[in-house]
Every structure is written in C-alpha cells, then in structure tokens.
C-alpha cells in the first residue's frame, strides 16, 4: 500500500468511524434509558447488532467509491480495524463525559437494583454466582470514569479486530478484468 492509499484508507475510516460512533451512542443512550424502560433496552441491543452489517456496508462503499470496486482481504481488514479504532476513541470520550459528569451513580444503582430483585438474586444464588456478582458490583462502583471508558474502549477495539476478519472475507473483491 502506497502512502496516498494509506492516507485515503484512514480518511474513509475516520468518516465511517464517526458514523459507527453515532450508532454506538444511540445504542448506549437507549441502553441507559432501558434500565428503567425494558423496551428501550431491547431496542438498544437491536441497534448494537446493526454494527456488523453497517461495517460490511461501509467497507463495500469504500471498496466501490474509493478503490474502483476492488479490495484485498488485508486492506478490508485494516479498514475495519481503523474504523473501530476511531469509533472506539470517540465513544470512550463520550462515555467518560457521561460517567464523570452526567451519570451521578444512576447506572450502578440501576444495575444493583436489577441484581437485587428477588428472582434474579435467587437465580444467581442457585448458579453459585451470588458472591461473585456482589464483588463485581463492588468493583464496578470503585472504578473511576476513565477506567470504565478505557475498558470499554479496549473491548470495542478487540471486537473490531475480531469482527474485521469475517467482514473482510465478505467484502473483499479481486480486480475485475475487462472481457475482450
């Protein structure tokens, strides 16, 4: 890949990373709202599950518009990784702002309340997860907003690296040679 091709790849990935970031923000907002309204939580999962399909669509658009219809597996995979990198970086900043300045303990209190409901607590005890879940909630409560944001960012980057493989497989296309 030449330097201009690398610059082009990063430019397209930044743009599509911004679109992915907006999709994730919508999903996260619906999830937080879904802590009190279950239908919104379901909607948040649906929006989050759109990510792989949007990724395929974005790589194919880059392939068709930026590369004249041909892209190698490695370039498609690199594109997805860069796209997830930019989206994850923006999403981490947004989540830091949310947890540091807007949340005021709402997220943790709703999660704790959910796990302390009688049916959930009983199910966790039967599976032997009661003490582990209590410790996880304690640990979550002790994390700083920056720690939460960086953990989620790392998870999103890992998902991008792994998800990039099947996305690259279905998006790659070799050069089409003209007939005649």
N, CA and C of each residue as an Amber inpcrd file, in Angstrom:
protein
   540
   0.8590000  -1.1620000   0.0000000   0.0000000   0.0000000   0.0000000
   0.9090000   1.2290000   0.0000000   0.6310000   2.1270000  -0.9170000
   1.4250000   3.3470000  -1.0120000   0.9610000   4.3610000   0.0290000
   1.7550000   5.3970000   0.2170000   1.4120000   6.4300000   1.2030000
   0.0740000   7.1080000   0.8750000  -0.1920000   7.4840000  -0.3780000
  -1.5030000   8.0780000  -0.6720000  -2.6690000   7.1070000  -0.4300000
  -2.4640000   5.8330000  -0.7070000  -3.5170000   4.8390000  -0.4460000
  -3.7740000   4.7030000   1.0520000  -2.7170000   4.7610000   1.8520000
  -2.8460000   4.6840000   3.3090000  -3.5880000   5.9030000   3.8450000
  -3.2600000   7.0640000   3.3230000  -3.9510000   8.2980000   3.7300000
  -5.4250000   8.2200000   3.3640000  -5.7160000   7.7030000   2.1750000
  -7.1110000   7.5510000   1.7410000  -7.8610000   6.5670000   2.6380000
  -7.2170000   5.4510000   2.9590000  -7.8420000   4.4560000   3.8310000
  -8.1970000   5.0730000   5.1840000  -7.2530000   5.8070000   5.7650000
  -7.5160000   6.4310000   7.0610000  -8.6040000   7.4970000   6.9730000
  -8.6430000   8.2440000   5.8940000  -9.6620000   9.2900000   5.7480000
 -11.0590000   8.6820000   5.6630000 -11.2130000   7.6580000   4.8430000
 -12.5080000   6.9830000   4.7450000 -12.8700000   6.3380000   6.0910000
 -11.8890000   5.7240000   6.7480000 -12.1360000   5.0500000   8.0320000
 -12.5420000   6.0500000   9.1080000 -11.9620000   7.2390000   9.0920000
 -12.3620000   8.2680000  10.0630000 -13.8200000   8.6520000   9.8650000
 -14.1950000   8.8490000   8.6310000 -15.5830000   9.2250000   8.3350000
 -16.5450000   8.1190000   8.7710000 -16.2450000   6.8890000   8.3860000
 -17.1220000   5.7780000   8.7590000 -17.0390000   5.4680000  10.2450000
 -15.9060000   5.7260000  10.8690000 -15.7910000   5.5910000  12.3110000
 -16.7260000   6.5570000  13.0260000 -16.8850000   7.7420000  12.4750000
 -17.8070000   8.7210000  13.0560000 -19.2540000   8.2060000  12.9510000
 -19.5940000   7.6050000  11.8530000 -20.9470000   7.0400000  11.6880000
 -21.1590000   5.9070000  12.6910000 -20.1660000   5.0540000  12.8370000
 -20.2370000   3.9550000  13.8010000 -20.3590000   4.4960000  15.2260000
 -19.6270000   5.5460000  15.5380000 -19.7020000   6.1970000  16.8480000
 -21.1190000   6.6830000  17.1250000 -21.7500000   7.3110000  16.1520000
 -23.1210000   7.7930000  16.3330000 -24.0630000   6.6220000  16.5810000
 -23.8720000   5.5370000  15.8620000 -24.6800000   4.3380000  16.0670000
 -24.5020000   3.8100000  17.4910000 -23.2580000   3.7720000  17.9700000
 -22.9880000   3.2870000  19.3270000 -23.5400000   4.2230000  20.3850000
 -23.4780000   5.5150000  20.1500000 -24.0320000   6.4780000  21.1110000
 -25.5380000   6.2890000  21.2330000 -26.1970000   6.0840000  20.0990000
 -27.6420000   5.8370000  20.1250000 -27.9260000   4.5660000  20.9220000
 -27.1600000   3.5120000  20.6590000 -27.3470000   2.2510000  21.3720000
 -27.0990000   2.4190000  22.8690000 -26.0390000   3.1250000  23.2350000
 -25.7200000   3.3330000  24.6480000 -26.8010000   4.1660000  25.3260000
 -27.2600000   5.2060000  24.6640000 -28.3320000   6.0280000  25.2240000
 -29.6070000   5.2270000  25.4330000 -29.9340000   4.3870000  24.4660000
 -31.1120000   3.5300000  24.6120000 -30.9220000   2.5140000  25.7320000
 -29.6930000   2.0080000  25.8870000 -29.4300000   1.0420000  26.9540000
 -29.5990000   1.6850000  28.3330000 -29.0330000   2.8820000  28.4900000
 -29.1520000   3.5740000  29.7720000 -30.6150000   3.8860000  30.0590000
 -31.3340000   4.3690000  29.0440000 -32.7610000   4.6250000  29.2290000
 -33.5180000   3.3200000  29.4550000 -33.0210000   2.2330000  28.8770000
 -33.6510000   0.9310000  29.0310000 -33.4900000   0.3270000  30.4030000
 -32.6390000   0.9010000  31.2370000 -32.5190000   0.4150000  32.6090000
 -33.8030000   0.6580000  33.3910000 -34.5930000   1.6240000  32.9480000
 -35.8850000   1.8820000  33.5910000 -37.0570000   1.5270000  32.6860000
 -36.8200000   1.4030000  31.3820000 -37.8620000   1.0510000  30.4140000
 -37.3510000  -0.1170000  29.5680000 -37.7740000  -1.3400000  29.8710000
 -37.1990000  -2.5250000  29.2200000 -37.2670000  -2.5260000  27.6850000
 -38.3010000  -1.9430000  27.1040000 -38.4000000  -1.9350000  25.6420000
 -37.2140000  -1.2060000  25.0220000 -36.7640000  -0.1240000  25.6460000
 -35.6310000   0.6300000  25.1110000 -34.3410000  -0.1760000  25.1930000
 -34.2410000  -1.0270000  26.1910000 -33.0830000  -1.8970000  26.3040000
 -33.0340000  -2.8840000  25.1410000 -34.1760000  -3.4260000  24.7930000
 -34.2630000  -4.3200000  23.6320000 -33.8970000  -3.5770000  22.3520000
 -34.3880000  -2.3740000  22.2240000 -34.0730000  -1.5450000  21.0580000
 -32.5770000  -1.2430000  21.0010000 -31.9590000  -1.0410000  22.1590000
 -30.5130000  -0.7940000  22.2220000 -29.7380000  -1.9930000  21.6770000
 -30.1750000  -3.1980000  22.0190000 -29.4980000  -4.3920000  21.5100000
 -29.6560000  -4.5180000  20.0000000 -30.8270000  -4.1930000  19.5000000
 -31.0580000  -4.2520000  18.0530000 -30.1300000  -3.2680000  17.3370000
 -30.0330000  -2.0560000  17.8700000 -29.1500000  -1.0560000  17.2670000
 -27.6980000  -1.5220000  17.3250000 -27.2830000  -2.1190000  18.4250000
 -25.9120000  -2.6170000  18.5530000 -25.6430000  -3.7520000  17.5720000
 -26.6420000  -4.5930000  17.3310000 -26.4640000  -5.7160000  16.4000000
 -26.4120000  -5.2750000  14.9420000 -26.7350000  -4.0340000  14.6830000
 -26.6330000  -3.4850000  13.3270000 -25.1620000  -3.2410000  12.9660000
 -24.2980000  -3.1250000  13.9610000 -22.8850000  -2.7910000  13.7450000
 -22.1880000  -3.6650000  12.6970000 -22.2760000  -4.9950000  12.7620000
 -21.5790000  -5.7940000  11.7390000 -22.1060000  -5.5460000  10.3260000
 -23.4080000  -5.3680000  10.2000000 -23.9890000  -5.1460000   8.8830000
 -23.6040000  -3.7710000   8.3380000 -23.5710000  -2.7760000   9.2270000
 -23.1160000  -1.4530000   8.8180000 -21.6370000  -1.5020000   8.4320000
 -20.8620000  -2.2890000   9.1380000 -19.4320000  -2.4000000   8.8350000
 -19.2270000  -2.9700000   7.4360000 -19.9750000  -4.0000000   7.1020000
 -19.8860000  -4.5700000   5.7500000 -20.2750000  -3.5250000   4.7140000
 -21.3460000  -2.8240000   4.9900000 -21.8180000  -1.7900000   4.0540000
 -20.7680000  -0.6960000   3.8670000 -20.1280000  -0.2910000   4.9500000
 -19.1220000   0.7710000   4.8790000 -17.8730000   0.3180000   4.1210000
 -17.4350000  -0.9140000   4.3590000 -16.2620000  -1.4250000   3.6450000
 -16.5700000  -1.5350000   2.1570000 -17.7500000  -2.0000000   1.8340000
 -18.1150000  -2.1150000   0.4160000 -18.2240000  -0.7480000  -0.2540000
 -18.7020000   0.2360000   0.4930000 -18.7810000   1.5930000  -0.0670000
 -17.3740000   2.1280000  -0.3020000 -16.4760000   1.8960000   0.6430000
 -15.0780000   2.3000000   0.4690000 -14.4720000   1.5780000  -0.7290000
 -14.7370000   0.2920000  -0.8360000 -14.2210000  -0.5030000  -1.9530000
 -14.7170000   0.0430000  -3.2890000 -16.0150000   0.3190000  -3.3660000
 -16.5970000   0.7390000  -4.6450000 -16.2980000   2.1990000  -4.9880000
 -16.3690000   3.0820000  -3.9850000 -16.1770000   4.5070000  -4.2490000
 -14.7090000   4.9280000  -4.1960000 -13.9570000   4.3680000  -3.2810000
 -12.5740000   4.7950000  -3.1100000 -11.5560000   3.9610000  -3.8600000
 -11.9140000   2.7170000  -4.1700000 -10.9300000   1.8090000  -4.7710000
 -11.3890000   1.2300000  -6.1040000 -12.3660000   1.8020000  -6.7150000
 -12.8540000   1.3650000  -8.0370000 -13.3020000  -0.0840000  -8.0560000
 -13.8640000  -0.5680000  -6.9640000 -14.5050000  -1.8720000  -6.9470000
 -13.6580000  -3.0580000  -6.5520000 -12.4090000  -2.8550000  -6.1410000
 -11.5670000  -3.9840000  -5.7520000 -10.8750000  -3.6710000  -4.4360000
 -10.8580000  -4.6700000  -3.5470000 -10.1670000  -4.5150000  -2.2600000
  -9.6500000  -5.8790000  -1.8230000  -8.4380000  -5.8920000  -1.2930000
  -7.8650000  -7.1400000  -0.8050000  -8.3970000  -7.4250000   0.5900000
  -8.2010000  -8.6600000   1.0210000  -8.6220000  -9.0450000   2.3660000
  -7.9030000  -8.2010000   3.4120000  -6.5780000  -8.0390000   3.2580000
  -5.8030000  -7.2840000   4.2510000  -6.2400000  -5.8300000   4.3380000
  -6.4970000  -5.2140000   3.1970000  -6.9120000  -3.8110000   3.2170000
  -8.3060000  -3.6720000   3.8110000  -9.2040000  -4.6000000   3.5110000
 -10.5490000  -4.5590000   4.0860000 -10.4790000  -4.7440000   5.5990000
  -9.6400000  -5.6690000   6.0500000  -9.4920000  -5.8920000   7.4880000
  -8.8940000  -4.6630000   8.1650000  -7.8580000  -4.0850000   7.5550000
  -7.2430000  -2.8740000   8.1130000  -8.2630000  -1.7410000   8.1740000
  -9.1120000  -1.6560000   7.1680000 -10.1370000  -0.6170000   7.1440000
 -11.0880000  -0.7620000   8.3340000 -11.5370000  -1.9870000   8.5930000
 -12.4410000  -2.2270000   9.7270000 -11.7400000  -1.9150000  11.0420000
 -10.4900000  -2.3160000  11.1740000  -9.7470000  -2.0430000  12.4100000
  -9.6090000  -0.5370000  12.6300000  -9.2490000   0.2010000  11.5970000
  -9.1550000   1.6580000  11.7250000 -10.5080000   2.2800000  12.0400000
 -11.5480000   1.8020000  11.3760000 -12.8900000   2.3290000  11.6050000
 -13.2900000   2.1170000  13.0670000 -13.0500000   0.9380000  13.6020000
 -13.3690000   0.6580000  15.0010000 -12.4640000   1.4600000  15.9420000
 -11.2220000   1.6870000  15.5440000 -10.3300000   2.4900000  16.3730000
 -10.8810000   3.9000000  16.5440000 -11.2380000   4.5320000  15.4340000
 -11.7450000   5.9020000  15.5120000 -13.0740000   5.9580000  16.2630000
 -13.9660000   5.0110000  15.9970000 -15.2500000   4.9830000  16.6980000
 -15.0470000   4.7320000  18.1900000 -14.1400000   3.8140000  18.5290000
 -13.8770000   3.4910000  19.9350000 -13.2850000   4.6700000  20.6790000
 -12.4160000   5.3980000  20.0260000 -11.8100000   6.5710000  20.6560000
 -12.8720000   7.6270000  20.9730000 -13.7190000   7.9240000  20.0160000
 -14.7920000   8.9030000  20.2450000 -15.7860000   8.4110000  21.2870000
 -16.1000000   7.1250000  21.2230000 -17.0510000   6.5480000  22.1660000
 -16.5020000   6.5700000  23.5900000 -15.2000000   6.3280000  23.7350000
 -14.5780000   6.3800000  25.0660000 -14.6450000   7.7960000  25.6380000
 -14.4270000   8.7860000  24.8050000 -14.5230000  10.1700000  25.2670000
 -15.9470000  10.4770000  25.7100000 -16.9160000  10.0600000  24.9020000
 -18.3230000  10.3060000  25.2460000 -18.7070000   9.5760000  26.5340000
 -18.2550000   8.3480000  26.6970000 -18.5900000   7.6080000  27.9090000
 -17.9050000   8.1940000  29.1370000 -16.6900000   8.6790000  28.9740000
 -16.0370000   9.3430000  30.0930000 -16.8530000  10.5490000  30.5410000
 -17.2810000  11.3520000  29.5850000 -18.0930000  12.5270000  29.9110000
 -19.3830000  12.0960000  30.6050000 -20.0080000  11.0460000  30.0960000
 -21.2520000  10.5730000  30.7090000 -21.0200000  10.1190000  32.1520000
 -20.0640000   9.2150000  32.3570000 -19.8540000   8.6650000  33.7000000
 -19.2780000   9.6970000  34.6710000 -18.4770000  10.6370000  34.1780000
 -17.8550000  11.6150000  35.0690000 -18.8040000  12.7560000  35.4410000
 -19.6610000  13.1840000  34.4990000 -20.4270000  14.4020000  34.7270000
 -21.9430000  14.2470000  34.6810000 -22.4460000  13.2170000  34.0200000
 -23.8990000  13.1250000  33.8350000 -24.5630000  12.0120000  34.6460000
 -23.8800000  10.9130000  34.8520000 -24.4840000   9.7180000  35.4350000
 -24.8730000   9.8890000  36.9030000 -23.9870000  10.4070000  37.7090000
 -24.2140000  10.6280000  39.1440000 -24.6900000   9.3640000  39.8740000
 -24.1580000   8.2080000  39.4920000 -24.4760000   6.9520000  40.1680000
 -25.7090000   6.2270000  39.6540000 -26.3970000   6.7820000  38.6550000
 -27.6300000   6.1780000  38.1400000 -27.3800000   4.7840000  37.5820000
 -26.3610000   4.6380000  36.7480000 -26.0840000   3.3780000  36.0700000
 -25.8490000   2.2540000  37.0810000 -24.9520000   2.4960000  38.0270000
 -24.6270000   1.4730000  39.0260000 -25.8270000   1.1610000  39.9200000
 -26.5820000   2.1740000  40.2960000 -27.7420000   1.9220000  41.1610000
 -28.7970000   1.0920000  40.4340000 -28.9890000   1.3360000  39.1490000
 -29.9660000   0.5550000  38.3860000 -29.5050000  -0.8870000  38.2060000
 -28.2110000  -1.0720000  37.9420000 -27.6680000  -2.4240000  37.8010000
 -27.7820000  -3.1650000  39.1380000 -27.4350000  -2.5060000  40.2380000
 -27.5410000  -3.1200000  41.5660000 -28.9860000  -3.4890000  41.8790000
 -29.8820000  -2.5840000  41.5680000 -31.3090000  -2.8440000  41.8140000
 -31.7780000  -4.0490000  41.0060000 -31.3070000  -4.1560000  39.7750000
 -31.7030000  -5.2660000  38.9120000 -31.2200000  -6.5990000  39.5010000
 -29.9760000  -6.6380000  40.0060000 -29.4380000  -7.8690000  40.5660000
 -29.9820000  -8.1780000  41.9550000 -30.5410000  -7.2060000  42.6230000
 -31.0990000  -7.4210000  43.9610000 -32.5820000  -7.7670000  43.9470000
 -33.1910000  -7.8090000  42.7690000 -34.5870000  -8.2480000  42.6960000
 -34.6480000  -9.7050000  43.1480000 -35.7120000 -10.0870000  43.8520000
 -35.7640000 -11.4360000  44.4410000 -35.5220000 -12.5760000  43.4460000
 -36.1550000 -12.5020000  42.2710000 -35.9850000 -13.6100000  41.3100000
 -34.5560000 -13.6780000  40.7980000 -33.9680000 -12.5350000  40.4890000
 -32.5970000 -12.5080000  39.9750000 -31.6160000 -12.9610000  41.0510000
 -31.7810000 -12.4430000  42.2690000 -30.8880000 -12.8280000  43.3710000
 -30.9660000 -14.3270000  43.6370000 -32.1780000 -14.8820000  43.5980000
 -32.3510000 -16.3130000  43.8250000 -31.6880000 -17.1230000  42.7130000
 -31.8650000 -16.6930000  41.4670000 -31.2490000 -17.4010000  40.3360000
 -29.7280000 -17.3450000  40.4270000 -29.1900000 -16.2050000  40.8080000
 -27.7370000 -16.0770000  40.9580000 -27.2140000 -16.9750000  42.0730000
 -27.9610000 -17.0720000  43.1750000 -27.5570000 -17.9450000  44.2770000
 -27.5710000 -19.4100000  43.8570000 -28.5920000 -19.8080000  43.0990000
 -28.6920000 -21.1990000  42.6550000 -27.5450000 -21.5630000  41.7170000
 -27.0960000 -20.6040000  40.9080000 -25.9860000 -20.8650000  39.9980000
 -24.6320000 -20.7030000  40.6800000 -24.6600000 -20.2270000  41.9350000
 -23.4170000 -20.0330000  42.6600000 -22.6960000 -18.7420000  42.3070000
 -23.3920000 -17.8250000  41.6910000 -22.7850000 -16.5720000  41.2500000
 -23.0730000 -15.4110000  42.1920000 -23.8070000 -15.6200000  43.2510000
 -24.1900000 -14.5370000  44.1550000 -23.0080000 -13.7550000  44.6920000
 -22.0420000 -14.4250000  45.3360000 -20.8810000 -13.6910000  45.8700000
 -20.0440000 -13.0280000  44.7680000 -19.8860000 -13.7140000  43.6500000
 -19.0990000 -13.1470000  42.5460000 -19.7730000 -11.8930000  41.9860000
 -21.1010000 -11.9290000  41.8780000 -21.8270000 -10.7850000  41.3560000
 -21.7520000  -9.6110000  42.3260000 -21.8360000  -9.8960000  43.6080000
 -21.7020000  -8.8370000  44.6160000 -20.3200000  -8.1930000  44.5350000
 -19.3000000  -9.0140000  44.3720000 -17.9380000  -8.4810000  44.2500000
 -17.7800000  -7.6780000  42.9670000 -18.3780000  -8.1540000  41.8800000
 -18.2950000  -7.4210000  40.6070000 -18.9610000  -6.0520000  40.7200000
 -20.1020000  -5.9910000  41.3830000 -20.7750000  -4.7060000  41.5710000
 -19.9530000  -3.7730000  42.4550000 -19.3150000  -4.3240000  43.4800000
 -18.4370000  -3.5200000  44.3380000 -17.2590000  -2.9750000  43.5370000
 -16.6550000  -3.8480000  42.7370000 -15.5220000  -3.4200000  41.9070000
 -15.9540000  -2.3590000  40.9000000 -17.1170000  -2.5470000  40.2920000
 -17.6280000  -1.5800000  39.3240000 -17.8550000  -0.2240000  39.9820000
 -18.3520000  -0.2380000  41.2060000 -18.5890000   1.0060000  41.9260000
 -17.3120000   1.7400000  42.2990000 -16.2090000   1.0170000  42.3960000
 -14.9410000   1.6340000  42.7680000 -14.1340000   2.1250000  41.5650000
 -14.5900000   1.7960000  40.3610000 -13.8590000   2.2180000  39.1660000
 -14.0940000   3.7000000  38.8880000 -13.0370000   4.3510000  38.4320000
 -13.1550000   5.7470000  38.0260000 -13.7750000   5.8170000  36.6280000
 -14.3910000   6.9200000  36.2590000 -14.9790000   7.0500000  34.9190000
 -13.9830000   6.7900000  33.7960000 -12.7460000   7.2220000  33.9760000
 -11.7450000   6.9950000  32.9340000 -11.4440000   5.5080000  32.7930000
 -11.4560000   4.7810000  33.9070000 -11.2210000   3.3340000  33.8570000
 -12.3370000   2.6220000  33.0990000 -13.5760000   3.0110000  33.3780000
 -14.7130000   2.4230000  32.6610000 -14.6020000   2.6840000  31.1630000
 -14.3240000   3.9450000  30.8220000 -14.2430000   4.3250000  29.4110000
 -13.1140000   3.5740000  28.7010000 -11.9630000   3.4570000  29.3440000
 -10.8340000   2.7610000  28.7220000 -11.0780000   1.2580000  28.6100000
 -11.7530000   0.6660000  29.5980000 -12.0900000  -0.7590000  29.5000000
 -13.0440000  -1.0140000  28.3460000 -14.0340000  -0.1770000  28.2030000
 -14.9870000  -0.3440000  27.1050000 -14.3020000  -0.0760000  25.7690000
 -13.3940000   0.8970000  25.7320000 -12.6550000   1.1790000  24.5030000
 -11.8200000  -0.0300000  24.0830000 -11.1330000  -0.6340000  25.0520000
 -10.3240000  -1.8170000  24.7550000 -11.1840000  -2.9610000  24.2330000
 -12.3390000  -3.1450000  24.8470000 -13.2630000  -4.1880000  24.3930000
 -13.7320000  -3.9110000  22.9710000 -14.0830000  -2.6670000  22.6820000
 -14.5360000  -2.3190000  21.3360000 -13.4320000  -2.5130000  20.3000000
 -12.1930000  -2.1840000  20.6600000 -11.0780000  -2.4030000  19.7320000
 -10.8850000  -3.8910000  19.4560000 -10.9670000  -4.7040000  20.4870000
 -10.8330000  -6.1490000  20.3070000 -11.9590000  -6.6970000  19.4330000
 -13.1640000  -6.2230000  19.6670000 -14.2940000  -6.6340000  18.8330000
 -14.0390000  -6.2460000  17.3800000 -13.4940000  -5.0480000  17.1620000
 -13.1960000  -4.5990000  15.8010000 -12.1710000  -5.4730000  15.1150000
 -11.1340000  -5.8650000  15.8430000 -10.0980000  -6.7350000  15.2650000
 -10.7030000  -8.0840000  14.8840000 -11.5160000  -8.6420000  15.7600000
 -12.1180000  -9.9570000  15.5020000 -13.2160000  -9.8580000  14.4500000
 -14.1000000  -8.8690000  14.5720000 -15.1930000  -8.7060000  13.6120000
 -14.6650000  -8.3430000  12.2330000 -13.4970000  -7.7110000  12.1860000
 -12.9170000  -7.3360000  10.9040000 -12.6090000  -8.5220000  10.0110000
 -12.3370000  -9.6660000  10.6050000 -11.9940000 -10.8470000   9.8020000
 -13.1650000 -11.3120000   8.9280000 -14.3500000 -11.6080000   9.4970000
 -15.4470000 -12.0180000   8.6080000 -15.9400000 -10.8790000   7.7130000
 -15.8710000  -9.6500000   8.1960000 -16.2890000  -8.5160000   7.3570000
 -15.3620000  -8.4150000   6.1410000 -14.0610000  -8.5920000   6.3530000
 -13.1090000  -8.5420000   5.2460000 -13.3350000  -9.6830000   4.2610000
 -13.6840000 -10.8490000   4.7840000 -13.9270000 -12.0040000   3.9020000
 -15.1070000 -11.7340000   2.9660000 -16.1990000 -11.1980000   3.5110000
 -17.3820000 -10.9810000   2.6650000 -17.2770000  -9.7140000   1.8300000
 -16.3190000  -8.8360000   2.1370000 -16.2070000  -7.5720000   1.4080000
 -15.1060000  -7.5660000   0.3600000 -14.1590000  -8.4820000   0.4440000
 -13.0390000  -8.4490000  -0.4880000 -13.5090000  -8.7780000  -1.8970000
 -12.8450000  -8.1640000  -2.8360000 -13.1420000  -8.4390000  -4.2430000
 -11.8790000  -8.1810000  -5.0330000 -11.5070000  -9.1580000  -5.8470000
 -10.3250000  -9.0110000  -6.6880000 -10.6510000  -8.1210000  -7.8760000
  -9.6230000  -7.6410000  -8.5030000  -9.8040000  -6.7770000  -9.6870000
 -10.5970000  -7.5260000 -10.7510000 -11.4710000  -6.8000000 -11.3770000
 -12.2700000  -7.3550000 -12.4720000 -11.5710000  -7.0090000 -13.7730000
 -11.2180000  -8.0410000 -14.5230000 -10.5370000  -7.7910000 -15.7990000
 -11.5700000  -7.6550000 -16.8970000 -11.3880000  -6.6620000 -17.7560000
 -12.3570000  -6.4790000 -18.8410000 -12.2910000  -7.6260000 -19.8400000
 -13.4440000  -7.9740000 -20.3950000 -13.5260000  -9.0520000 -21.3690000
 -13.2960000  -8.4800000 -22.7580000 -12.5030000  -9.1740000 -23.5690000
 -12.3430000  -8.7830000 -24.9630000 -11.0820000  -8.2520000 -25.2980000
